[in-house]
């Protein structure tokens, strides 16, 4: 999955596959997580958030199934 770099102190890049509704997040330490069944609007809101890390923590991290890749 292609990821786009984001401005964040702890998130390096974010990618999204609209067919599978999978959000992929690469952290600055190199760890990559995939979050499943994430609606497109949630991804769009993440990308434009004033703080990507805060949005991720408040709206995605504990609300969707995930796997460390």
VENFEN-V420306 format. One record per backbone hydrogen bond with DSSP energy under -1.0 kcal/mol. NH is the residue of the N-H (numbers start at 1). CO is the residue of the C=O. Records with the same first field share a line. If there is no record, write none. Layout:
NH=CO / CO
This chain:
4=14
6=12
12=26
13=26
14=4
15=24
17=22
21=17
22=17
23=35
24=15
25=33
26=13
27=31
28=10
30=27
33=25
34=67
35=23
36=65
38=21
43=39
44=40
45=41
46=42
47=43
48=44
55=51
56=52
57=53
58=54
59=55
60=56
61=56
63=60
64=60
67=34
69=32
